[in-house]
Amino acid sequence: MKTIRAILLLILASGALSAVAAPFEGKIVTVTTEGKKSFTTTYYCKGDKMRVETTEGDEGGVVIFDMAAKQMIMIMPSEKMYMTMNIGQHMNSNKPSDPPVKTGRTETILGYDCDEYTVTEGKRTTTFWGAHGLGVFHAMMRGGPGGPPSGPSAFESAAESEGVFPLRTIETVARGREVSRTEATSVEPGSQPDSLFAPPKGYQSFSMPGMMGR
């Protein structure tokens, strides 16, 4: 099913999903470019809940996080189905990274004052511009097929520890070669309906035993 593939891509290929732990309420849209491919991610935030929608080409997926309940809901609109998973054990498994380097440079992105940070993990360096007041970027789980979820990346831990939401992120490898860039295209504070953070009426629940272990 295309929708399931898109959701797995969001969870596994991008490395993490995030949730806003501060009381920002509104909508944030980002575009991630990796080589010739790109995908759009939309975050709907309300208190301890976040809805994440991703679109790549003609495929898309929806994931809802409830931080208070420590649950993640995967929604498949094309099949009118959803799956609820407990994420508490994976949240607790995250390990903090080394402190990021705050460069002292600042930039205003979409009207928000951002501080520039750099953090290195192995051969990969991430530079990100974090905005205060949009909640905390919190990594939930990582991993790939056949392996258990692991803790957050150095960049994800850095954003969380600094209490910022990254509005621009650039990942580079040897000799500064850029491998990934994420840019926020809009930030829209405002009230969000509760219906965004629950499965639509009429959708059927299903389960996939052992999925969280992969």
N, CA and C atoms as a LAMMPS dump frame, in Angstrom:
ITEM: TIMESTEP
0
ITEM: NUMBER OF ATOMS
642
ITEM: BOX BOUNDS ff ff ff
-5.0000000000000000e+02 5.0000000000000000e+02
-5.0000000000000000e+02 5.0000000000000000e+02
-5.0000000000000000e+02 5.0000000000000000e+02
ITEM: ATOMS id mol type element x y z
1 1 1 N 0.852 -1.19 0
2 1 2 C 0 0 0
3 1 3 C 0.884 1.235 0
4 2 1 N 0.624 2.151 -0.913
5 2 2 C 1.477 3.326 -1.064
6 2 3 C 1.526 4.165 0.201
7 3 1 N 0.389 4.295 0.892
8 3 2 C 0.369 5.153 2.066
9 3 3 C 1.256 4.606 3.163
10 4 1 N 1.227 3.277 3.382
11 4 2 C 2.089 2.678 4.389
12 4 3 C 3.556 2.906 4.034
13 5 1 N 3.898 2.752 2.753
14 5 2 C 5.278 2.984 2.323
15 5 3 C 5.699 4.411 2.631
16 6 1 N 4.821 5.369 2.386
17 6 2 C 5.153 6.768 2.633
18 6 3 C 5.385 7.024 4.117
19 7 1 N 4.569 6.402 4.959
20 7 2 C 4.729 6.596 6.397
21 7 3 C 6.023 5.958 6.884
22 8 1 N 6.328 4.76 6.393
23 8 2 C 7.576 4.112 6.771
24 8 3 C 8.769 4.928 6.299
25 9 1 N 8.646 5.54 5.125
26 9 2 C 9.701 6.403 4.618
27 9 3 C 9.922 7.559 5.57
28 10 1 N 8.831 8.142 6.045
29 10 2 C 8.928 9.268 6.963
30 10 3 C 9.606 8.855 8.251
31 11 1 N 9.254 7.673 8.784
32 11 2 C 9.795 7.223 10.058
33 11 3 C 11.235 6.746 9.92
34 12 1 N 11.508 5.945 8.881
35 12 2 C 12.796 5.281 8.779
36 12 3 C 13.825 6.079 7.991
37 13 1 N 13.45 6.565 6.813
38 13 2 C 14.431 7.221 5.954
39 13 3 C 14.843 8.572 6.497
40 14 1 N 13.897 9.354 7.028
41 14 2 C 14.256 10.669 7.533
42 14 3 C 14.909 10.577 8.895
43 15 1 N 14.836 9.409 9.555
44 15 2 C 15.574 9.212 10.79
45 15 3 C 14.811 9.528 12.046
46 16 1 N 13.827 10.423 11.996
47 16 2 C 13.117 10.779 13.218
48 16 3 C 11.839 11.51 12.899
49 17 1 N 10.956 11.47 13.842
50 17 2 C 9.794 12.339 13.843
51 17 3 C 9.895 13.194 15.076
52 18 1 N 9.204 14.33 15.081
53 18 2 C 9.366 15.246 16.181
54 18 3 C 8.042 15.612 16.787
55 19 1 N 8.104 16.134 17.987
56 19 2 C 6.909 16.597 18.662
57 19 3 C 7.231 17.886 19.387
58 20 1 N 6.266 18.775 19.486
59 20 2 C 6.455 20.03 20.18
60 20 3 C 5.999 19.874 21.614
61 21 1 N 6.909 20.118 22.574
62 21 2 C 6.579 19.933 23.971
63 21 3 C 6.157 21.228 24.639
64 22 1 N 6.431 22.374 24.019
65 22 2 C 6.012 23.65 24.567
66 22 3 C 4.635 24.009 24.025
67 23 1 N 3.957 24.998 24.624
68 23 2 C 2.56 25.267 24.267
69 23 3 C 2.351 26.068 22.988
70 24 1 N 3.236 25.925 21.996
71 24 2 C 2.978 26.565 20.712
72 24 3 C 1.806 25.86 20.042
73 25 1 N 0.907 26.65 19.467
74 25 2 C -0.205 26.074 18.722
75 25 3 C -0.223 26.702 17.34
76 26 1 N -0.196 25.858 16.333
77 26 2 C -0.196 26.382 14.977
78 26 3 C 0.31 25.35 13.987
79 27 1 N 0.767 25.858 12.845
80 27 2 C 1.145 25.009 11.715
81 27 3 C 2.512 25.437 11.199
82 28 1 N 3.391 24.451 10.968
83 28 2 C 4.724 24.7 10.427
84 28 3 C 4.914 23.801 9.206
85 29 1 N 5.345 24.385 8.103
86 29 2 C 5.576 23.619 6.879
87 29 3 C 7.052 23.679 6.522
88 30 1 N 7.647 22.511 6.232
89 30 2 C 9.043 22.459 5.822
90 30 3 C 9.177 21.68 4.517
91 31 1 N 10.248 21.976 3.781
92 31 2 C 10.581 21.233 2.566
93 31 3 C 11.988 20.692 2.732
94 32 1 N 12.139 19.378 2.57
95 32 2 C 13.436 18.725 2.681
96 32 3 C 13.911 18.284 1.303
97 33 1 N 15.148 18.611 0.979
98 33 2 C 15.736 18.23 -0.306
99 33 3 C 16.941 17.345 -0.048
100 34 1 N 16.948 16.178 -0.696
101 34 2 C 18.069 15.245 -0.614
102 34 3 C 18.443 14.857 -2.038
103 35 1 N 19.493 15.458 -2.558
104 35 2 C 19.854 15.231 -3.95
105 35 3 C 18.781 15.772 -4.872
106 36 1 N 18.253 14.916 -5.739
107 36 2 C 17.208 15.332 -6.667
108 36 3 C 15.803 15.089 -6.105
109 37 1 N 15.73 14.515 -4.912
110 37 2 C 14.429 14.223 -4.317
111 37 3 C 14.069 15.268 -3.273
112 38 1 N 12.79 15.501 -3.103
113 38 2 C 12.333 16.419 -2.075
114 38 3 C 10.982 15.97 -1.553
115 39 1 N 10.694 16.32 -0.306
116 39 2 C 9.383 16.036 0.25
117 39 3 C 8.987 17.161 1.192
118 40 1 N 7.688 17.343 1.336
119 40 2 C 7.124 18.391 2.182
120 40 3 C 6.576 17.774 3.456
121 41 1 N 6.859 18.397 4.575
122 41 2 C 6.332 17.952 5.857
123 41 3 C 5.561 19.091 6.506
124 42 1 N 4.359 18.803 6.963
125 42 2 C 3.526 19.797 7.646
126 42 3 C 3.293 19.336 9.073
127 43 1 N 3.596 20.214 10.034
128 43 2 C 3.401 19.925 11.447
129 43 3 C 2.22 20.744 11.962
130 44 1 N 1.237 20.083 12.567
131 44 2 C 0.147 20.765 13.257
132 44 3 C 0.372 20.546 14.748
133 45 1 N 0.539 21.607 15.5
134 45 2 C 0.927 21.501 16.905
135 45 3 C -0.172 22.05 17.814
136 46 1 N -0.405 21.332 18.904
137 46 2 C -1.371 21.78 19.903
138 46 3 C -1.052 21.113 21.231
139 47 1 N -0.459 21.874 22.142
140 47 2 C -0.125 21.33 23.448
141 47 3 C 0.825 20.158 23.339
142 48 1 N 0.413 19.016 23.894
143 48 2 C 1.242 17.816 23.875
144 48 3 C 1.014 16.968 22.632
145 49 1 N 0.288 17.493 21.667
146 49 2 C -0.034 16.692 20.482
147 49 3 C 0.529 17.323 19.215
148 50 1 N 0.867 16.467 18.275
149 50 2 C 1.35 16.928 16.979
150 50 3 C 0.884 15.977 15.885
151 51 1 N 0.442 16.567 14.791
152 51 2 C 0.087 15.816 13.589
153 51 3 C 1.15 16.115 12.538
154 52 1 N 1.724 15.071 11.951
155 52 2 C 2.773 15.222 10.943
156 52 3 C 2.282 14.635 9.635
157 53 1 N 2.224 15.461 8.604
158 53 2 C 1.822 14.998 7.276
159 53 3 C 3.006 15.171 6.338
160 54 1 N 3.311 14.121 5.576
161 54 2 C 4.414 14.21 4.627
162 54 3 C 3.928 13.871 3.233
163 55 1 N 4.495 14.569 2.25
164 55 2 C 4.13 14.346 0.851
165 55 3 C 5.395 14.256 0.018
166 56 1 N 5.535 13.136 -0.706
167 56 2 C 6.653 12.954 -1.639
168 56 3 C 6.061 12.454 -2.947
169 57 1 N 6.115 13.3 -3.968
170 57 2 C 5.486 12.94 -5.235
171 57 3 C 3.987 12.789 -5.038
172 58 1 N 3.436 11.649 -5.469
173 58 2 C 2.002 11.435 -5.314
174 58 3 C 1.685 10.575 -4.092
175 59 1 N 2.668 10.393 -3.21
176 59 2 C 2.457 9.602 -2.014
177 59 3 C 2.472 10.5 -0.779
178 60 1 N 1.755 10.05 0.25
179 60 2 C 1.713 10.832 1.473
180 60 3 C 1.399 9.959 2.664
181 61 1 N 1.698 10.457 3.848
182 61 2 C 1.424 9.727 5.072
183 61 3 C 1.052 10.681 6.182
184 62 1 N 0.38 10.165 7.203
185 62 2 C -0.041 10.964 8.346
186 62 3 C 0.329 10.217 9.622
187 63 1 N 0.992 10.905 10.544
188 63 2 C 1.311 10.343 11.851
189 63 3 C 0.906 11.358 12.91
190 64 1 N 0.255 10.876 13.967
191 64 2 C -0.163 11.73 15.078
192 64 3 C 0.579 11.295 16.336
193 65 1 N 1.171 12.247 17.047
194 65 2 C 1.843 11.97 18.304
195 65 3 C 1.044 12.549 19.46
196 66 1 N 0.917 11.774 20.524
197 66 2 C 0.317 12.228 21.772
198 66 3 C 1.368 12.018 22.851
199 67 1 N 2.096 13.073 23.207
200 67 2 C 3.19 12.949 24.147
201 67 3 C 2.71 12.564 25.538
202 68 1 N 1.535 13.061 25.953
203 68 2 C 1.016 12.744 27.286
204 68 3 C 0.695 11.254 27.39
205 69 1 N 0.088 10.705 26.353
206 69 2 C -0.274 9.286 26.34
207 69 3 C 0.864 8.402 25.863
208 70 1 N 1.953 9.009 25.346
209 70 2 C 3.088 8.283 24.785
210 70 3 C 2.621 7.305 23.709
211 71 1 N 1.836 7.845 22.792
212 71 2 C 1.306 7.045 21.707
213 71 3 C 1.576 7.702 20.362
214 72 1 N 1.667 6.87 19.333
215 72 2 C 1.788 7.321 17.966
216 72 3 C 0.702 6.633 17.15
217 73 1 N -0.007 7.407 16.34
218 73 2 C -1.079 6.867 15.501
219 73 3 C -0.702 7.063 14.051
220 74 1 N -0.605 5.964 13.301
221 74 2 C -0.357 6.02 11.87
222 74 3 C -1.687 5.916 11.147
223 75 1 N -1.953 6.864 10.258
224 75 2 C -3.234 6.903 9.553
225 75 3 C -3.017 6.653 8.068
226 76 1 N -3.833 5.782 7.501
227 76 2 C -3.779 5.453 6.081
228 76 3 C -5.082 5.902 5.421
229 77 1 N -5.155 7.144 4.941
230 77 2 C -6.403 7.67 4.377
231 77 3 C -6.932 6.848 3.207
232 78 1 N -6.041 6.331 2.351
233 78 2 C -6.509 5.6 1.174
234 78 3 C -7.215 4.304 1.55
235 79 1 N -6.84 3.714 2.705
236 79 2 C -7.483 2.479 3.154
237 79 3 C -8.51 2.72 4.267
238 80 1 N -8.593 3.983 4.74
239 80 2 C -9.465 4.336 5.864
240 80 3 C -9.18 3.443 7.068
241 81 1 N -7.887 3.35 7.4
242 81 2 C -7.44 2.543 8.521
243 81 3 C -6.415 3.328 9.338
244 82 1 N -6.201 2.885 10.59
245 82 2 C -5.178 3.5 11.431
246 82 3 C -4.608 2.473 12.396
247 83 1 N -3.388 2.727 12.867
248 83 2 C -2.726 1.847 13.811
249 83 3 C -2.161 2.679 14.955
250 84 1 N -2.403 2.248 16.191
251 84 2 C -1.916 2.937 17.385
252 84 3 C -0.764 2.153 17.989
253 85 1 N 0.345 2.845 18.314
254 85 2 C 1.519 2.195 18.883
255 85 3 C 1.995 2.936 20.116
256 86 1 N 2.471 2.189 21.092
257 86 2 C 3.053 2.762 22.301
258 86 3 C 4.491 3.128 22.013
259 87 1 N 4.863 4.385 22.223
260 87 2 C 6.222 4.826 21.911
261 87 3 C 7.021 5.153 23.151
262 88 1 N 6.453 4.926 24.335
263 88 2 C 7.126 5.295 25.57
264 88 3 C 8.496 4.673 25.714
265 89 1 N 8.634 3.371 25.412
266 89 2 C 9.899 2.69 25.596
267 89 3 C 10.973 3.231 24.667
268 90 1 N 10.57 3.719 23.471
269 90 2 C 11.554 4.233 22.525
270 90 3 C 11.951 5.663 22.878
271 91 1 N 11.01 6.414 23.458
272 91 2 C 11.353 7.753 23.919
273 91 3 C 12.39 7.665 25.028
274 92 1 N 12.233 6.684 25.942
275 92 2 C 13.138 6.554 27.066
276 92 3 C 14.516 6.056 26.654
277 93 1 N 14.611 5.433 25.478
278 93 2 C 15.885 4.874 25.053
279 93 3 C 16.8 5.918 24.432
280 94 1 N 16.285 7.135 24.178
281 94 2 C 17.108 8.159 23.556
282 94 3 C 18.266 8.569 24.47
283 95 1 N 19.449 8.736 23.892
284 95 2 C 20.619 9.135 24.659
285 95 3 C 21.041 10.537 24.236
286 96 1 N 21.416 11.395 25.177
287 96 2 C 21.823 12.765 24.819
288 96 3 C 23.116 12.771 24.033
289 97 1 N 23.257 13.759 23.165
290 97 2 C 24.482 13.901 22.384
291 97 3 C 25.402 14.907 23.066
292 98 1 N 26.608 15.098 22.512
293 98 2 C 27.501 16.133 23.019
294 98 3 C 26.861 17.498 22.788
295 99 1 N 27.194 18.49 23.623
296 99 2 C 26.595 19.818 23.457
297 99 3 C 26.894 20.4 22.084
298 100 1 N 25.959 21.102 21.485
299 100 2 C 26.201 21.734 20.184
300 100 3 C 27.079 22.968 20.346
301 101 1 N 27.625 23.414 19.231
302 101 2 C 28.419 24.647 19.223
303 101 3 C 27.521 25.781 18.759
304 102 1 N 27.341 26.772 19.601
305 102 2 C 26.563 27.957 19.231
306 102 3 C 27.524 28.955 18.605
307 103 1 N 27.339 29.241 17.325
308 103 2 C 28.331 30.029 16.589
309 103 3 C 28.314 31.501 16.951
310 104 1 N 27.217 31.981 17.51
311 104 2 C 27.089 33.409 17.793
312 104 3 C 26.421 34.172 16.672
313 105 1 N 26.254 33.516 15.519
314 105 2 C 25.566 34.16 14.406
315 105 3 C 24.058 33.973 14.554
316 106 1 N 23.328 34.955 14.087
317 106 2 C 21.87 34.9 14.152
318 106 3 C 21.275 35.256 12.795
319 107 1 N 20.048 34.851 12.597
320 107 2 C 19.338 35.159 11.355
321 107 3 C 17.837 35.157 11.637
322 108 1 N 17.124 36.017 10.964
323 108 2 C 15.674 36.047 11.088
324 108 3 C 15.07 35.234 9.948
325 109 1 N 14.326 34.188 10.301
326 109 2 C 13.696 33.31 9.32
327 109 3 C 12.192 33.326 9.554
328 110 1 N 11.463 33.738 8.553
329 110 2 C 9.996 33.817 8.628
330 110 3 C 9.533 34.642 9.827
331 111 1 N 10.315 35.664 10.154
332 111 2 C 9.932 36.56 11.241
333 111 3 C 10.388 36.107 12.615
334 112 1 N 11.098 34.981 12.719
335 112 2 C 11.554 34.456 14.007
336 112 3 C 13.067 34.566 14.107
337 113 1 N 13.546 35.11 15.238
338 113 2 C 14.979 35.222 15.461
339 113 3 C 15.55 33.835 15.744
340 114 1 N 16.561 33.458 14.972
341 114 2 C 17.157 32.119 15.091
342 114 3 C 18.634 32.222 15.429
343 115 1 N 19.091 31.351 16.31
344 115 2 C 20.513 31.2 16.595
345 115 3 C 21.068 30.06 15.75
346 116 1 N 22.302 30.228 15.291
347 116 2 C 22.946 29.202 14.474
348 116 3 C 23.763 28.266 15.365
349 117 1 N 23.615 26.962 15.116
350 117 2 C 24.346 25.938 15.857
351 117 3 C 25.007 24.98 14.87
352 118 1 N 26.1 24.366 15.293
353 118 2 C 26.67 23.265 14.522
354 118 3 C 26.893 22.089 15.47
355 119 1 N 26.714 20.897 14.947
356 119 2 C 26.957 19.692 15.726
357 119 3 C 27.468 18.613 14.783
358 120 1 N 28.452 17.853 15.24
359 120 2 C 29.073 16.826 14.401
360 120 3 C 28.8 15.444 14.978
361 121 1 N 28.436 14.525 14.094
362 121 2 C 28.181 13.139 14.469
363 121 3 C 28.906 12.259 13.455
364 122 1 N 30.019 11.668 13.881
365 122 2 C 30.821 10.903 12.94
366 122 3 C 31.385 11.808 11.86
367 123 1 N 31.14 11.461 10.584
368 123 2 C 31.63 12.26 9.466
369 123 3 C 30.603 13.28 8.994
370 124 1 N 29.471 13.364 9.707
371 124 2 C 28.394 14.244 9.277
372 124 3 C 28.285 15.449 10.21
373 125 1 N 28.247 16.632 9.615
374 125 2 C 28.081 17.869 10.372
375 125 3 C 26.737 18.494 10.018
376 126 1 N 26.004 18.889 11.026
377 126 2 C 24.715 19.532 10.808
378 126 3 C 24.763 20.962 11.332
379 127 1 N 24.396 21.893 10.493
380 127 2 C 24.23 23.286 10.899
381 127 3 C 22.736 23.574 10.909
382 128 1 N 22.26 24.11 12.03
383 128 2 C 20.836 24.411 12.082
384 128 3 C 20.594 25.756 12.74
385 129 1 N 19.489 26.373 12.33
386 129 2 C 19.079 27.664 12.844
387 129 3 C 17.812 27.437 13.66
388 130 1 N 17.936 27.584 14.986
389 130 2 C 16.838 27.247 15.889
390 130 3 C 16.106 28.476 16.398
391 131 1 N 14.787 28.422 16.34
392 131 2 C 13.94 29.524 16.804
393 131 3 C 13.339 29.19 18.164
394 132 1 N 13.364 30.164 19.049
395 132 2 C 12.692 30.021 20.334
396 132 3 C 11.225 30.437 20.181
397 133 1 N 10.366 29.853 20.984
398 133 2 C 8.956 30.237 20.96
399 133 3 C 8.086 29.376 20.07
400 134 1 N 8.681 28.383 19.389
401 134 2 C 7.898 27.483 18.535
402 134 3 C 7.839 26.076 19.117
403 135 1 N 8.243 25.945 20.361
404 135 2 C 8.23 24.631 20.979
405 135 3 C 9.578 23.962 20.846
406 136 1 N 9.671 22.763 21.381
407 136 2 C 10.918 22.023 21.417
408 136 3 C 10.891 20.877 20.413
409 137 1 N 11.887 20.836 19.561
410 137 2 C 12.039 19.738 18.611
411 137 3 C 12.527 18.527 19.391
412 138 1 N 11.722 17.452 19.424
413 138 2 C 12.05 16.291 20.256
414 138 3 C 12.061 15.033 19.401
415 139 1 N 13.221 14.401 19.298
416 139 2 C 13.323 13.176 18.501
417 139 3 C 12.652 12.028 19.226
418 140 1 N 11.933 11.194 18.483
419 140 2 C 11.184 10.107 19.086
420 140 3 C 11.856 8.764 18.885
421 141 1 N 12.237 8.435 17.665
422 141 2 C 12.861 7.145 17.417
423 141 3 C 13.579 7.188 16.083
424 142 1 N 14.561 6.295 15.939
425 142 2 C 15.285 6.163 14.693
426 142 3 C 15.427 4.686 14.389
427 143 1 N 16.149 4.39 13.338
428 143 2 C 16.395 2.987 13.027
429 143 3 C 16.028 2.67 11.6
430 144 1 N 16.211 1.422 11.224
431 144 2 C 15.91 0.996 9.868
432 144 3 C 15.39 -0.414 9.876
433 145 1 N 14.989 -0.934 8.734
434 145 2 C 14.451 -2.274 8.664
435 145 3 C 15.436 -3.305 9.217
436 146 1 N 14.924 -4.191 10.068
437 146 2 C 15.743 -5.27 10.599
438 146 3 C 16.501 -4.92 11.862
439 147 1 N 16.439 -3.672 12.296
440 147 2 C 17.157 -3.271 13.503
441 147 3 C 16.248 -2.548 14.462
442 148 1 N 16.57 -2.566 15.753
443 148 2 C 15.733 -1.904 16.752
444 148 3 C 15.882 -0.397 16.688
445 149 1 N 14.883 0.34 17.153
446 149 2 C 15.007 1.788 17.204
447 149 3 C 16.175 2.184 18.096
448 150 1 N 16.813 3.288 17.787
449 150 2 C 17.934 3.776 18.586
450 150 3 C 17.637 5.186 19.054
451 151 1 N 18.601 5.773 19.748
452 151 2 C 18.392 7.118 20.262
453 151 3 C 18.458 8.162 19.175
454 152 1 N 18.272 9.434 19.557
455 152 2 C 18.271 10.514 18.569
456 152 3 C 19.66 10.791 18.039
457 153 1 N 19.699 11.454 16.905
458 153 2 C 20.982 11.868 16.346
459 153 3 C 21.523 13.025 17.172
460 154 1 N 22.785 13.373 16.934
461 154 2 C 23.401 14.487 17.656
462 154 3 C 22.641 15.781 17.4
463 155 1 N 22.233 16.002 16.148
464 155 2 C 21.495 17.213 15.814
465 155 3 C 20.159 17.269 16.55
466 156 1 N 19.435 16.159 16.582
467 156 2 C 18.12 16.13 17.225
468 156 3 C 18.235 16.378 18.72
469 157 1 N 19.226 15.755 19.351
470 157 2 C 19.447 15.978 20.778
471 157 3 C 19.836 17.429 21.049
472 158 1 N 20.623 18.003 20.134
473 158 2 C 21.05 19.384 20.311
474 158 3 C 19.862 20.337 20.263
475 159 1 N 18.992 20.161 19.285
476 159 2 C 17.816 21.027 19.173
477 159 3 C 16.941 20.898 20.412
478 160 1 N 16.787 19.663 20.897
479 160 2 C 15.966 19.45 22.093
480 160 3 C 16.598 20.089 23.319
481 161 1 N 17.902 19.877 23.504
482 161 2 C 18.573 20.414 24.69
483 161 3 C 18.581 21.933 24.713
484 162 1 N 18.619 22.56 23.534
485 162 2 C 18.617 24.021 23.457
486 162 3 C 17.204 24.594 23.525
487 163 1 N 16.188 23.739 23.434
488 163 2 C 14.806 24.202 23.518
489 163 3 C 14.377 25.025 22.32
490 164 1 N 14.822 24.615 21.127
491 164 2 C 14.51 25.377 19.92
492 164 3 C 13.868 24.473 18.87
493 165 1 N 13.208 25.116 17.904
494 165 2 C 12.658 24.405 16.749
495 165 3 C 13.45 24.836 15.527
496 166 1 N 14.093 23.907 14.816
497 166 2 C 14.938 24.276 13.678
498 166 3 C 14.104 24.706 12.47
499 167 1 N 14.357 25.917 11.995
500 167 2 C 13.664 26.409 10.804
501 167 3 C 14.51 26.237 9.552
502 168 1 N 15.781 25.943 9.734
503 168 2 C 16.637 25.564 8.607
504 168 3 C 17.681 24.577 9.122
505 169 1 N 17.915 23.52 8.349
506 169 2 C 18.89 22.502 8.727
507 169 3 C 19.67 22.094 7.487
508 170 1 N 20.991 22.093 7.589
509 170 2 C 21.845 21.683 6.476
510 170 3 C 22.814 20.622 6.978
511 171 1 N 22.796 19.464 6.349
512 171 2 C 23.703 18.373 6.696
513 171 3 C 24.778 18.257 5.629
514 172 1 N 26.034 18.189 6.071
515 172 2 C 27.153 18.061 5.145
516 172 3 C 28.061 16.905 5.584
517 173 1 N 28.836 16.41 4.613
518 173 2 C 29.815 15.355 4.898
519 173 3 C 31.196 15.87 4.494
520 174 1 N 32.095 14.978 4.124
521 174 2 C 33.482 15.35 3.832
522 174 3 C 33.575 16.498 2.83
523 175 1 N 34.475 17.445 3.121
524 175 2 C 34.748 18.614 2.283
525 175 3 C 33.516 19.507 2.121
526 176 1 N 32.591 19.428 3.073
527 176 2 C 31.438 20.314 3.069
528 176 3 C 30.371 19.973 2.059
529 177 1 N 30.404 18.728 1.524
530 177 2 C 29.394 18.354 0.53
531 177 3 C 28.025 18.255 1.196
532 178 1 N 27.063 18.991 0.667
533 178 2 C 25.712 19.012 1.234
534 178 3 C 24.939 17.76 0.81
535 179 1 N 24.359 17.079 1.792
536 179 2 C 23.58 15.874 1.493
537 179 3 C 22.093 16.057 1.786
538 180 1 N 21.757 17.042 2.596
539 180 2 C 20.349 17.242 2.932
540 180 3 C 20.136 18.658 3.426
541 181 1 N 19.007 19.225 3.035
542 181 2 C 18.646 20.58 3.49
543 181 3 C 17.154 20.613 3.771
544 182 1 N 16.795 21.136 4.927
545 182 2 C 15.387 21.325 5.283
546 182 3 C 15.141 22.791 5.562
547 183 1 N 14.135 23.364 4.912
548 183 2 C 13.799 24.777 5.08
549 183 3 C 12.339 24.918 5.451
550 184 1 N 12.057 25.709 6.476
551 184 2 C 10.67 26.037 6.791
552 184 3 C 10.159 27.039 5.769
553 185 1 N 8.995 26.777 5.212
554 185 2 C 8.418 27.684 4.217
555 185 3 C 7.303 28.542 4.793
556 186 1 N 6.734 28.117 5.921
557 186 2 C 5.71 28.934 6.567
558 186 3 C 5.539 28.528 8.018
559 187 1 N 5.225 29.512 8.855
560 187 2 C 4.873 29.302 10.255
561 187 3 C 3.599 30.093 10.508
562 188 1 N 2.534 29.387 10.89
563 188 2 C 1.235 30.021 11.063
564 188 3 C 0.683 29.724 12.457
565 189 1 N 0.946 30.597 13.441
566 189 2 C 0.358 30.393 14.765
567 189 3 C -1.171 30.517 14.681
568 190 1 N -1.883 29.728 15.464
569 190 2 C -3.345 29.811 15.458
570 190 3 C -3.972 28.559 16.018
571 191 1 N -5.231 28.667 16.384
572 191 2 C -5.959 27.554 16.972
573 191 3 C -6.103 26.394 15.983
574 192 1 N -5.897 25.177 16.485
575 192 2 C -6.022 23.975 15.663
576 192 3 C -7.162 23.109 16.2
577 193 1 N -8.029 22.581 15.342
578 193 2 C -9.156 21.766 15.813
579 193 3 C -8.689 20.438 16.394
580 194 1 N -9.388 19.982 17.445
581 194 2 C -9.037 18.715 18.083
582 194 3 C -9.135 17.541 17.115
583 195 1 N -9.977 17.669 16.101
584 195 2 C -10.184 16.563 15.155
585 195 3 C -8.915 16.213 14.382
586 196 1 N -7.959 17.144 14.309
587 196 2 C -6.707 16.872 13.604
588 196 3 C -5.867 15.827 14.324
589 197 1 N -6.109 15.643 15.621
590 197 2 C -5.231 14.829 16.44
591 197 3 C -5.878 13.513 16.874
592 198 1 N -6.804 13.036 16.076
593 198 2 C -7.474 11.76 16.329
594 198 3 C -7.815 11.118 14.996
595 199 1 N -7.943 9.785 14.955
596 199 2 C -8.336 9.125 13.705
597 199 3 C -9.715 9.606 13.263
598 200 1 N -9.924 9.79 11.978
599 200 2 C -11.244 10.215 11.485
600 200 3 C -12.322 9.183 11.823
601 201 1 N -13.516 9.653 12.01
602 201 2 C -14.631 8.745 12.286
603 201 3 C -14.835 7.803 11.103
604 202 1 N -15.131 6.552 11.43
605 202 2 C -15.364 5.558 10.391
606 202 3 C -14.133 4.786 9.98
607 203 1 N -12.937 5.225 10.44
608 203 2 C -11.708 4.501 10.114
609 203 3 C -11.59 3.266 11.003
610 204 1 N -11.042 2.19 10.449
611 204 2 C -10.889 0.945 11.181
612 204 3 C -9.47 0.817 11.747
613 205 1 N -9.398 0.316 12.986
614 205 2 C -8.108 0.093 13.618
615 205 3 C -7.52 -1.239 13.156
616 206 1 N -6.181 -1.285 13.004
617 206 2 C -5.525 -2.542 12.681
618 206 3 C -4.182 -2.581 13.39
619 207 1 N -3.524 -3.721 13.412
620 207 2 C -2.238 -3.854 14.078
621 207 3 C -1.282 -4.645 13.205
622 208 1 N 0.024 -4.401 13.426
623 208 2 C 1.094 -5.131 12.737
624 208 3 C 2.078 -5.566 13.809
625 209 1 N 1.884 -6.754 14.41
626 209 2 C 2.736 -7.211 15.507
627 209 3 C 4.217 -7.155 15.148
628 210 1 N 4.988 -6.633 16.101
629 210 2 C 6.44 -6.611 15.914
630 210 3 C 6.96 -5.427 15.116
631 211 1 N 6.075 -4.553 14.642
632 211 2 C 6.543 -3.471 13.777
633 211 3 C 7.479 -2.518 14.507
634 212 1 N 7.159 -2.177 15.767
635 212 2 C 7.979 -1.221 16.487
636 212 3 C 9.392 -1.761 16.725
637 213 1 N 9.535 -3.072 16.696
638 213 2 C 10.866 -3.643 16.85
639 213 3 C 11.72 -3.503 15.617
640 214 1 N 11.095 -3.08 14.493
641 214 2 C 11.834 -2.893 13.257
642 214 3 C 12.1 -1.442 12.948
